[in-house]
Amino acid sequence: MLRLESGLEKMVSRKSAEPSPERIARANRQRLAQEEGVRAMADVERSAIAIRKNMERLRALRQAREAQEASAPAIVPDIPKKKRKKAVAK
């Protein structure tokens, strides 16, 4: 039991008020990752907005084209029927 308590005391005494260089580096990496994540999310949102805007534009063009096609009567050119040649009996 004594040995366990002395080990625990060593761990508590190890913790200092000044962070180690590894800890500072880790905190900086986490901060940079957080900032990059925020920027990435903003990029994704801007991209999604641009896509929705383009889809809306294309939908409007398609609907206008369909309305124009529906209002204009369908013009079907008259195709003359081909004349068949009669087989000559020999």
C-alpha positions in Angstrom: 0.0 0.0 0.0 2.8 2.4 0.8 4.4 1.8 -2.6 1.1 2.6 -4.3 0.6 5.8 -2.4 4.2 7.0 -3.2 3.6 6.3 -6.9 0.4 8.3 -6.8 2.2 11.1 -5.1 4.8 11.1 -7.8 2.1 11.4 -10.5 0.5 14.3 -8.7 3.9 16.0 -8.2 4.7 15.6 -11.9 1.9 17.9 -13.0 3.4 21.3 -13.2 1.9 24.7 -13.8 3.9 25.2 -17.0 2.9 22.9 -19.9 5.5 20.8 -21.6 6.5 21.5 -25.2 4.7 18.4 -26.3 1.5 19.6 -24.7 1.9 23.0 -26.3 2.5 21.4 -29.7 -0.6 19.2 -29.3 -2.7 22.1 -28.3 -1.5 24.0 -31.4 -2.3 21.1 -33.6 -5.8 20.8 -32.1 -6.4 24.5 -32.5 -5.3 24.4 -36.2 -7.4 21.4 -36.8 -10.4 23.2 -35.3 -9.8 26.3 -37.5 -9.4 24.2 -40.6 -12.6 22.3 -39.8 -14.5 25.5 -39.5 -13.1 26.7 -42.9 -14.0 23.4 -44.5 -17.5 23.5 -43.2 -17.9 27.0 -44.6 -16.6 25.9 -48.0 -19.0 23.0 -48.0 -21.9 25.3 -47.2 -20.9 27.8 -49.9 -20.6 24.9 -52.4 -24.1 23.6 -51.4 -25.6 27.1 -51.8 -24.0 27.4 -55.3 -25.3 24.0 -56.3 -28.8 24.8 -55.2 -28.7 28.1 -57.0 -27.6 26.5 -60.2 -30.3 23.8 -59.9 -32.9 26.5 -59.5 -31.6 28.3 -62.6 -31.6 25.1 -64.7 -35.1 24.2 -63.4 -36.4 27.6 -64.5 -34.9 27.2 -67.9 -36.3 23.7 -68.3 -39.8 24.8 -67.2 -39.7 27.8 -69.6 -38.7 25.5 -72.5 -41.4 23.0 -71.6 -44.0 25.8 -71.4 -42.9 27.1 -74.8 -43.1 23.6 -76.3 -46.5 23.0 -74.8 -48.0 26.3 -76.1 -46.7 25.9 -79.6 -48.5 23.2 -81.6 -46.5 20.3 -82.5 -45.5 20.6 -86.2 -45.1 17.2 -87.8 -43.9 17.4 -91.4 -45.8 15.3 -93.8 -43.6 12.5 -95.0 -44.8 11.2 -98.3 -45.3 7.5 -98.4 -42.8 5.6 -100.5 -44.2 4.0 -103.6 -43.6 0.3 -103.7 -42.6 -1.2 -107.0 -44.6 -4.1 -108.1 -42.8 -7.3 -108.6 -42.8 -8.3 -112.2 -44.0 -11.9 -112.7 -42.0 -13.8 -115.2 
